[in-house]
Amino acid sequence: MNTTSRSRRGTVTDGGLLLFRVGGVPVLLAPSWWIGSLLIVVLYSPLVGRLLPGAGPGVSWALAAAFAVLLGLSVLAHELGHVLVAIRLGIPVRRLRLFLLGGLSEVARSPEKPKHEGLVAAAGPLVSVLLAVFCGLLLVAVPPGGAVWLLVAQCAVANLAVGVFNLLPGLPLDGGRMLRAGVWSLTGRRASGTRAAVFGGGLVALGLLVWALWGLAEGSDDRWLRLGVCVVTAWFVVTGATGEMAAEQRRSWPTGLALGDLTRPVLQLPAESPVESALSASAGRGVVLVRADGVAAGLLDESAAEQLAAESPRAPAELAAEPIRAETVLLESETGDAVIERVAEVAAWQFLVVDDEGRPAGVLHRDDLRAALSGNRRTR
């Protein structure tokens, strides 16, 4: 997400139109949402005449537009359920986006426990089902057969559809995340849960296409609406499941690999050392530059050091140092998955690895980690 805290409601960002914020999380309306809503209006309006006999074209189009808006609000409520639970569990959320025929809550860090994964995933469908029940009860108090009754019924159906559909056991749907959490909890391996849920996503997409073709073959009244929604949704499911599998492969720590296998030996040099000398000493190692008072000035940035050495070889190496921040320090005892998450979150190309007593144990380069995860671990 590239939205800054200074963005105001109504501002157009690279993720869409900023509507509002919830707990600091921006809620965005993507341009594709309008396309999806227009598709719903065009395909749903012919059905209004059958659901509400005597309704003219104007009423049909108005009620179809209302259904599109209600569906959007249903998806928004669903996604807000995810966001609020994630925030409650301490999981940072980048943004919430409404797009085409759905929504997406983008977390900045994957849940570290299967329990958290399951709770965040279940929150959305729970909100949708509760809203559907509320609208269903409201129907009792509304005179049947009129436009208001149909709107309330639409709201009940929209929330029930969003809730039930998202419970299907396949990624990227919430049911797929719940399945992943379950398999993860049983096996102790998140990757195993992801594979099971990706397979489930493929079955969900296939089922959607079969249901759409069945409607065409039977000539059902909603066959064109069903076909449009199912094709787009099946594409969304397949794309999302594929992306989840790729992300899992990038974040899965290779079996038998220790963090120490990837870290470069650490060398401590005075911060006032000539940059040319520091650069020569850094071959294959990470260099911590230390000031005279014993405080670390930072890690030597090789690219910056090469540029500085070309212009002024005797300049202090501290001028080419990359500051050591709390987020760029890794514990030698951290799990592999935790290391991957941290490196993915932080915009830095090297990380200082320390032991449990805070002493430098090595330096991890982003490129070395990337090579190891892709199966091309570099040897030194």
C-alpha positions in Angstrom: 0.0 0.0 0.0 1.3 3.4 -0.9 -1.4 5.4 0.8 0.0 7.8 3.4 -1.6 9.0 6.6 -2.1 12.4 5.1 -4.6 11.0 2.5 -8.1 12.4 3.0 -11.4 10.9 2.4 -12.3 11.1 -1.3 -8.6 11.1 -2.4 -7.8 8.9 -5.4 -4.8 6.7 -4.6 -3.1 3.9 -6.6 -5.4 1.4 -4.9 -8.6 3.3 -5.6 -10.8 5.9 -4.0 -10.2 6.4 -0.3 -13.6 6.2 1.5 -12.6 6.3 5.1 -10.3 4.7 7.7 -11.0 2.1 10.4 -8.4 1.9 13.1 -5.9 3.6 10.8 -6.6 1.2 8.0 -7.6 2.9 4.7 -10.8 1.5 3.0 -10.5 1.9 -0.7 -12.9 1.5 -3.6 -11.1 0.2 -6.7 -12.2 1.3 -10.2 -13.1 -2.3 -11.0 -15.9 -2.2 -8.4 -17.9 0.1 -10.7 -17.5 -2.4 -13.5 -18.7 -5.3 -11.3 -21.7 -3.3 -10.1 -22.7 -2.3 -13.6 -22.5 -6.0 -14.6 -24.8 -6.9 -11.7 -27.3 -4.1 -12.6 -27.5 -5.1 -16.3 -27.9 -8.9 -15.5 -30.1 -8.5 -12.4 -32.6 -5.9 -13.7 -34.5 -8.4 -15.9 -35.2 -10.6 -12.9 -36.8 -7.8 -10.9 -39.9 -8.0 -13.1 -40.3 -11.6 -12.2 -39.7 -11.0 -8.5 -41.9 -7.9 -8.4 -44.8 -8.2 -10.9 -45.9 -4.9 -12.3 -42.6 -3.1 -11.8 -41.7 -0.9 -14.7 -38.2 -0.5 -16.3 -37.3 2.4 -14.0 -38.2 0.5 -10.9 -36.4 -2.6 -12.2 -33.2 -0.6 -12.8 -33.4 1.2 -9.5 -33.8 -2.0 -7.5 -31.0 -3.7 -9.5 -28.7 -0.7 -8.6 -29.8 -1.0 -5.0 -28.9 -4.7 -5.0 -25.5 -3.8 -6.4 -24.9 -1.3 -3.6 -26.2 -3.7 -0.9 -23.9 -6.4 -2.2 -21.0 -3.9 -2.0 -22.0 -2.9 1.6 -22.3 -6.6 2.5 -18.8 -7.3 1.2 -17.6 -4.2 3.1 -19.1 -5.4 6.4 -17.6 -8.8 5.8 -14.1 -7.4 5.2 -14.4 -5.1 8.2 -14.9 -8.2 10.3 -11.5 -9.5 9.2 -9.8 -6.1 9.8 -11.1 -5.6 13.3 -10.2 -9.1 14.4 -6.7 -8.9 12.8 -6.1 -5.6 14.6 -7.3 -7.1 17.9 -4.8 -9.9 17.5 -2.0 -7.5 16.8 -1.8 -8.3 13.1 -1.1 -5.1 11.1 -3.4 -4.5 8.1 -2.2 -2.5 5.1 -5.6 -1.7 3.6 -9.1 -2.9 2.7 -10.1 -2.8 -0.9 -13.4 -3.3 -2.6 -13.1 -4.4 -6.2 -15.1 -6.0 -9.0 -17.2 -8.7 -7.3 -15.5 -8.9 -3.9 -13.1 -7.4 -1.4 -9.7 -8.0 0.1 -8.2 -7.2 3.5 -4.4 -7.0 2.9 -2.4 -7.9 6.1 1.1 -6.7 6.4 2.2 -9.9 8.2 0.8 -13.4 8.0 -0.6 -14.8 11.2 2.1 -16.7 13.1 -0.3 -19.2 14.7 -3.0 -21.4 13.0 -5.5 -20.2 15.7 -5.0 -16.6 14.6 -5.4 -17.5 11.0 -8.6 -19.3 11.7 -10.1 -16.5 13.8 -9.3 -13.8 11.3 -10.8 -15.9 8.5 -13.9 -16.9 10.4 -14.7 -13.2 11.4 -15.9 -12.2 7.9 -18.4 -15.0 7.3 -19.7 -14.6 10.9 -20.5 -11.0 10.3 -22.2 -11.8 7.0 -24.4 -14.6 8.5 -25.4 -12.4 11.4 -26.4 -9.6 9.0 -28.4 -12.1 6.9 -30.2 -13.3 10.0 -31.0 -9.7 11.1 -32.4 -8.9 7.7 -34.4 -12.1 7.7 -36.0 -11.2 11.0 -36.7 -7.7 9.6 -38.7 -9.2 6.8 -41.3 -10.2 9.3 -42.0 -6.6 10.1 -42.2 -5.4 6.5 -45.3 -5.8 4.4 -44.6 -8.5 1.8 -44.7 -8.0 -1.9 -43.5 -4.3 -2.1 -40.2 -2.7 -3.1 -39.1 -2.2 0.5 -39.7 -5.9 1.2 -37.7 -6.8 -1.9 -34.8 -4.5 -0.8 -34.7 -6.1 2.7 -34.9 -9.6 1.1 -32.0 -8.6 -1.3 -29.9 -7.5 1.7 -30.6 -10.8 3.5 -29.7 -12.8 0.3 -26.6 -10.7 -0.4 -25.2 -11.2 3.1 -26.1 -14.9 3.2 -24.5 -15.4 -0.3 -21.3 -13.6 0.8 -21.1 -15.5 4.0 -21.9 -19.0 2.6 -19.7 -18.6 -0.5 -16.7 -17.5 1.5 -17.0 -20.6 3.7 -16.2 -22.8 0.7 -13.0 -24.7 1.5 -10.6 -23.2 -1.0 -8.1 -20.4 -1.2 -8.3 -17.4 -1.4 -11.7 -17.7 0.2 -12.1 -17.6 4.0 -13.1 -21.3 4.1 -9.8 -22.0 2.4 -7.9 -20.0 5.1 -9.8 -21.9 7.8 -8.9 -25.2 6.1 -5.3 -24.1 6.0 -5.4 -23.2 9.7 -6.8 -26.7 10.5 -4.3 -28.6 8.5 -1.5 -26.3 9.8 -2.6 -27.0 13.3 -2.7 -30.8 12.7 0.6 -31.1 10.8 2.5 -28.2 12.3 3.3 -27.1 8.7 1.7 -24.0 7.2 2.8 -25.1 3.7 0.8 -28.4 4.0 -2.3 -26.4 4.8 -1.7 -24.1 1.9 -1.4 -27.0 -0.5 -4.7 -28.5 0.7 -6.5 -25.2 0.5 -5.1 -24.4 -3.0 -6.4 -27.8 -4.2 -9.8 -26.9 -2.6 -9.7 -23.6 -4.5 -9.4 -25.5 -7.8 -12.4 -27.6 -6.9 -14.4 -24.5 -6.0 -13.6 -22.9 -9.3 -14.6 -26.1 -11.2 -17.8 -26.3 -9.2 -18.7 -22.7 -10.2 -18.2 -23.3 -13.9 -20.3 -26.6 -13.7 -23.1 -24.7 -11.9 -23.0 -21.9 -14.6 -23.2 -24.4 -17.5 -26.0 -26.3 -15.7 -28.0 -23.1 -15.6 -27.5 -22.6 -19.3 -28.4 -26.2 -20.2 -31.7 -25.9 -18.1 -32.5 -22.5 -19.4 -32.9 -21.1 -15.8 -34.2 -17.6 -15.4 -30.9 -16.4 -13.9 -28.7 -18.2 -16.3 -26.9 -15.1 -17.7 -26.4 -13.6 -14.3 -25.2 -16.9 -13.0 -22.8 -17.3 -15.9 -21.3 -13.8 -15.6 -20.8 -14.0 -11.8 -19.5 -17.6 -11.9 -16.9 -17.0 -14.7 -15.5 -13.9 -13.0 -15.5 -15.5 -9.6 -13.9 -18.7 -10.8 -11.2 -16.6 -12.4 -10.7 -14.7 -9.1 -10.5 -18.0 -7.2 -7.9 -19.6 -9.5 -5.8 -16.4 -9.6 -5.9 -16.1 -5.9 -5.1 -19.7 -5.2 -2.2 -19.6 -7.6 -0.9 -16.4 -5.9 -1.2 -18.0 -2.4 0.8 -21.0 -3.6 3.5 -18.8 -5.0 3.6 -16.7 -1.8 3.9 -19.9 0.3 6.8 -21.1 -1.7 8.5 -17.8 -1.2 7.9 -17.8 2.5 8.6 -21.5 3.3 12.0 -22.1 5.0 13.9 -25.0 3.3 14.1 -28.1 5.4 17.5 -28.6 7.0 18.6 -25.0 6.4 19.9 -23.0 9.4 20.0 -19.2 9.5 23.8 -19.5 10.1 24.1 -21.2 6.7 23.1 -17.9 5.0 24.7 -15.3 7.2 28.0 -13.8 6.3 30.8 -13.5 8.9 30.7 -10.2 10.7 33.7 -7.8 10.9 33.8 -4.8 13.2 35.8 -1.8 12.0 36.2 1.8 13.4 33.7 4.1 11.8 36.5 6.5 10.8 38.3 3.8 8.8 39.1 4.9 5.2 36.2 3.8 3.0 38.6 2.2 0.5 40.1 0.0 3.3 36.7 -0.9 4.7 35.5 -1.9 1.2 38.5 -4.2 0.7 38.0 -5.8 4.1 34.3 -6.5 3.4 34.8 -9.1 0.7 32.4 -11.9 1.6 31.7 -10.4 5.0 29.3 -8.0 6.7 31.0 -4.9 8.2 29.8 -3.2 11.4 31.2 0.3 11.7 31.8 1.2 15.3 32.4 4.8 16.6 35.0 5.6 19.2 32.4 5.6 22.0 31.5 2.0 21.2 28.2 2.8 19.5 27.6 1.1 16.2 27.3 3.7 13.3 25.8 1.1 11.0 26.4 -1.6 8.4 28.7 -0.8 5.5 26.6 -0.3 2.4 28.8 -1.8 -0.4 27.2 0.1 -3.2 27.4 3.5 -1.4 31.0 2.6 -0.3 32.0 1.9 -3.9 30.7 5.3 -5.1 32.3 7.1 -2.2 35.7 5.3 -2.7 35.7 6.2 -6.3 35.3 9.9 -5.4 37.2 10.1 -2.1 39.1 6.9 -1.1 40.2 8.3 2.3 36.7 9.4 3.4 35.4 7.9 6.7 33.6 4.7 6.0 30.8 5.9 8.3 29.6 8.1 5.4 28.7 4.9 3.5 27.0 3.3 6.5 23.4 1.9 6.5 21.9 2.6 9.9 21.1 -0.3 12.2 17.4 -0.1 13.2 15.5 -2.3 15.5 13.6 -3.8 12.5 16.9 -4.7 10.7 18.2 -6.8 13.6 17.4 -10.5 13.6 17.9 -13.0 16.5 20.0 -16.0 15.7 17.4 -18.1 17.4 14.4 -16.8 15.3 12.5 -19.3 13.2 13.0 -19.4 9.5 9.4 -18.3 8.8 9.9 -15.3 11.2 13.0 -14.3 9.3 11.2 -14.5 6.0 8.4 -12.4 7.3 10.7 -9.7 8.7 12.8 -9.5 5.5 9.6 -9.2 3.4 8.3 -6.4 5.6 11.4 -4.2 6.0 12.9 -2.1 3.1 16.6 -3.1 3.7 19.1 -5.2 1.8 21.1 -6.4 4.7 20.2 -7.4 8.3 22.4 -7.7 11.4 22.0 -11.1 13.1 22.8 -11.2 16.8 22.9 -14.0 19.4 20.6 -14.1 22.5 23.0 -11.8 24.4 22.9 -9.2 21.6 26.4 -9.8 20.2 26.8 -9.7 16.4 26.8 -13.2 14.9 26.6 -12.4 11.2 25.0 -10.4 8.5 22.1 -11.6 6.3 21.8 -10.2 2.8 18.4 -10.1 1.2 19.8 -11.6 -2.1 21.3 -14.6 -0.2 17.9 -15.3 1.4 16.1 -15.0 -1.9 18.6 -17.4 -3.6 18.1 -19.9 -0.8 14.3 -19.8 -1.1 14.4 -20.3 -4.9 16.7 -23.3 -4.4 19.8 -21.6 -5.7 21.6 -21.1 -2.4 25.0 -19.5 -2.9 28.1 -21.2 -1.5 30.9 -19.2 0.0 
